């Protein structure tokens, strides 16, 4: 199953890289074309559009570099992998985009203040129209791949194509208005384009900060609900809390506390934790690691007191065990801790030369002595190790009944 998941992730990475490379090629052509035609025709709106496409080109490169870095295996310096580098690069890109938007607004304001406005050449109009058609095609292609791969960064790139398409439409209106005799509309359209650039920058920066600060909403609500549902499908899990998925670039790491029945052994609790871990890793492609903490019903809402440990309990038992009696040793000791005290399971070794009645009476006497010796023991359940003597009984004093929960 791990190999199958690895091959699937490799195929997804290849698809994501391909769609991003197509977008990179398109944005390269549009950036160069808009800037050259915009400068040649004197269209401030088209020059602003060129910077916007250049920002999309930068984001395409960020996606490619970020995906490559994020795929690097964890090492000693980065035990959780390198996914955070994607967020750092995205945050840097957001700052660059904001500076570009401010520069476009300043340039447009200077043009309007100077007053010597003139209509751009008709080539600017056709360049803006070509940009709209190209960006819409890239949007539909990218969003289709992003939905199939369930990749947030590919979906973000798709919406950057759509934002560029919308801003190109604003530029088209401004250039068209200028050609119809209202040249002031060209720098006005440039300011509108700057608005779209700054909006994209703020969205990129917001998502990057969410990821870098391990914000819960950095992981989609749909994925968080799916994670909780998969955890609750495990039969031994009573409930789950502190379910905290964290995003590291394209990957997700999940921390979760699961509540299991009180009398499960440590090995059973580990089995439950491993079931939860494997279920999430197999069912959600973007999850790369799961850390499971096992709680019992008792410590769901209460802080358990620190009671006598296994070694201390065993020492007390051996001290209380009479010499030359039917009970000669302890084969296994299992304390189960509650907020009221200890439920103790014992497997005793008996001298088989004695009758069962003598062994039973000696075991009961030993349990009563232990209950008196340690007030933290609520109940003792015993069984005999010998196959011929396989019978169990429990001893619980009346004055140590568990109180009702408040």
N, C-alpha and C positions, 0 to 999 in steps of 0.2 A: 504493500500500500504506500509506503514512503516513496518508493521509486516511481510509482504511478503518479503521485502528487507532484514529484519533482519534474517529471516529463511534461505534465500538464502546465506547470508554472513556466517551464522553458518555452512551451508553445505559446502561452499567453504573452510572455515577454517578447517573443519574436513578432507576434501580431501587433503589440503595442509599439514596438520599435518601428515597424513598417508604416503604420498609420501616422506616426510622428514624423518620420522621414518624408512622407508625401506632403504633410503640412509644412515641413521645413522648406522643401523645394518651392511650394506655392508661395510661401511668405517671402522667400528670397527674391523671386521674380516680381512680386507685387511691391516690395520695399524699394527695389532699384527703379522699377518703372514709375512709381508714384513720385519719388523724389526727383528723378530726372525730368519727367513731364511737368511736375509742379513747378520746378525752378525755371524750366524753359518757357512755360506759359504764364508765370507770375501768379499762380494760384496758391494763396496761403492755406486754403482748406485742403488742397491735395498734398501740399508739403506736410501738413499736420497728419494727414492720412498716411503718408509715407513713414513718419515717425511711429504712428500707431502700428503699422504692419511690421516695422522694425522691432517694436516691443514684442509683438507676437512671435517674430523670428527668434528673439532672445529666449522667450518662454519655451519655444520648441526645443532649443538647445539645452535649456535647463531640464526639460523633461528627459531628453536623451541622456544627458550627463547624470542627472539624478537617478534615473532607473539603473544605469550602469553601476554607480557607486552603491546604491541600495542593495544590489544583488551580491555585493562582496560578502564573503562569509564572516561571521563574528570572529574577532581575534581577542588577544589579551587586553588591548586598549579599548576595544568596543565589544564587550561580551553580548550585548543585545543587537549587534549588527550596526549598519551604517545608514539606516533609513533617515535619521535626523538631518543628515547633510542635505537631503532634498528640501526640507523645510528651511534650512539656513539659506540655501541658494534662492529659494522662492522669495524669502523676505528681502534679500538684496535686490532681486528683480523688482519688487514692489516699490522700493525706494527710488530706483532708477526711473520707473514709469511715472511716479509722481513728479520727479524733476523734469521729465520730458513734457508732462502736461502743463507745468508752470511755465516752461519756456515757450510753448505754443501760445499760451494766453498772453504772455508779455509781448511776443512778436506781433500778434494780431492787434493788441491794444495800440502798439506803436504805429502800425499801418493806419488804423482808424484815426489816430490823433494827427498824423501827418496830413491826411486829407487828400493826398494825390492817388486816389484809388482808381483802378481801371479794371475792365473785365478781362478775365484770363482767356486764353485761346480755346477753341472748341475741343482740342485734343484732351484737355483736362476733364471735360464732361464725359467723353468716351472712356477715359481711364478709370474714372469713378464708377461708371456702369460696369465695366469689366471686373473691377474689384468686388462689387456686390455679387455678381454671378459666381465668381471663383470662390469667394468666402462662403457662400451658401452651400456650394457643392462640398467644400471641405468640412463644413459643419455637419451636414447629414452623414457623410462618410465616417467622420470621427465619432460622432455620437452613437452611431450604430455599433462600432467596435467597442466603445466604452461601456455601453449597456451589456454587451455580450460578455466582456471580461469583468464587469462589475468593478471597473477601475476609476477611482475618484480623480486621479490626476489626468487621465485621458478625457474624462467627462469635463474637467475644468478646461482643458485645452480646446475641446469642442466649443464650449461657450465663449472662449476668447475669439474663435472664428466668427461666431454669431455677433459678438460685440463689434468686431471690425466691420462686419457686413452692415450693421445698423449705423455705425459712424460714417461708413462710406455713403450710405443713403443720405445722411445729413450733409455730407460734403457735396453730393450730387445736387441736392436742392439749392445749396448756396451757390455753387458754380452756375447752375441753370439760371438762378435769379440774377446773377451778375451778367450773364450773357444776354438776358432780357432787358438790361438797362439799369440794374440795381447793384453796382459793384460792391457796396457795403456789405452785401449778404455773404460775400466770399470770406472775409475775416470773421464775420459772425458765425459762419459754419465752422471755421477753424476752432473757435472757442467751444462750440458744441462738441466737436470731435475731442477736444481736450477734456471735456466733461466725461466722455465715455472712457478715455484713457485713465483718468484718475479713479473712476468707479472700478475699473478692472484692477487697478493697482491696490486699492483699498481692500477689495475682495481677496486678492492673492495674499496680501499682508495679514489679513484677519485669519485666513485658513492656516498660514504658516505659523502664526503665533499660537493658535489653538493646538497645533500639532506639537510645537516645541515646548509648550507648557502642560502637555498631557491632559488637555481639556476633554471632558467626556463627549462633547458634541463634535469633536474631531472625527469620531466614528459615526457613520450614519445610523439614525434611529432604527432603521430596518435591520441592520446587521446586529445592533445591540439586542433587539427583541429576539432575533433568531438565535443568538448565543444563549440567552436565558432559557428559551424553549428547549434547546438541545441539552442543556444541563438538567432540566427538570424531567427529561425523558428517562434518565437513569433511575431504575426502580428504587435503589437504596437511598437516593437523595430525598430527604424530607423537604428541604427548601434550600435556596441559595441567596446569599447576600454579599455585599461588597463586590458585585460583579463590575470590574473596572477594565474594559478594553482600552488600550492605548495604541495610537497610531505612530508607526515609525516609517515614514515614507509610504511605500505601497503595502507594507506589512502591518499586522496587528498583533500585539501581545496582550494576553488576557490574564488578569489576576482575579481569583474568585474564592470565596469561602462557601463550602457546602456543609449542610447540617445532616448528620447521619444518626441512626438509633444509638442509644447510650451504650449498649452492651456489645457493640461490634469490637472485635479485636483490632490491634494496630495494623495487622496484615490485611484484615478486611477493609479497614479505612483506607489503606494504601491502594487496594484494588479498586475501590470506588473512585478515588482520586485519579487513578490511571484510566478508568473508563471515561470519566469526564474529559480528561486531557485528550485521549485518542478520538473521542466523538467529535470534539471541536476541531481538532487538526484535520480530520478526514472530511468533515462536512462543510467547512468554510475555508476556501482556498487561500484567502488573504491572511489567515491566522498562521503564524510561524512558531509561536510558543505559548504554552498555557501553564500558569503556576496555580496549583490548587491547595488551599488550606482546609483541613478537615476539622469541623466543630461537631460536638455532640449536642443533643437536645438540651442538655443541662446548661451549657455555656452560651446558648443563643442570646439570652437576655441577662444572664447572671455571670458574675466573676467567680470562678471556682476557688475555694480556699486551697492552700497548699497543705496536703495531708501526708501521712506516713508513706514512704516509698517502698518499693518491692523489697530491697535489702533489709530495711528496718523491720518490715512485717515478717520476713522470713526468720530474722534473728529472734524476734519475740516468740514465734511459733516453736522454734527449736529449743528456746529457753523454757517454755511452758510444757513441752512434750515430756511426759514421765519416762523414766528409765525402766527397762525390763517390762514393757507393757505391749499390748497387741499392735499399737500404732508405732512404727519404727522410723518413718521418714516422710518427706514431702517430695512428690514427683513433679508437680507443677503448681504454681501459684499465679493467680490472675486477679489483681485488684481492679475494680471498676469504680471510678470516682464520680460522685454526685455532689451537689452543693450542700447536702445534708451529711454526707459521710461516705464510707466505703462499703460496697458490696463485694465480698471476697469469695472467689472460687478456688477450691483446693482439691488437688488429686493427691490422696494419701497412700503411702505404702504400708502394708500391714504384714505382720508375721502370720502366715497361713496355718500355723500349728494351732492357733486359737480358733474358737468357734465364731461364727458370724455375729452371734449375739454379743460375745465379749468384745469383738472388734467394734461393733456398732456402739456399744456403751462407752468404750474408751474414746472413740472419735467424738461422741457427743460431749463427753466430759472435757476433752481438749478444746472444743469450740466454745463451751461456756466459760472456760478459763480465759480464752483469748478475748471474748466479748467484755469480760470484766477488766482485762488488762489494758485495753485500748478503747476509749469511748468514741473514737471516730469510726469504728467498725459497726455498721448497721445490721449486717446479715452475713452469715457464712454458709456457703453451699459446698458440700463435700462429696467426693466420689472416691472409690477405691481403685487402685491401679491394676490389681489382679483380675484376670478375666473371670475366674470363679467367684470373685467377690464384687462383681460389677453391680452396684446398687448405690443410689444417691439419696441424700437427705439434706435438709437445710435447717439451720438454727437461727432464729431471730428473736431476741428478747422482747417482751411486751413493752418495756419502757423505752425502746429505741425505735418505735414506729416513726416513719417519715411524716412530718406534719404536712397538712394540706398546703398547696401553693397559695401564697397570698394573692 
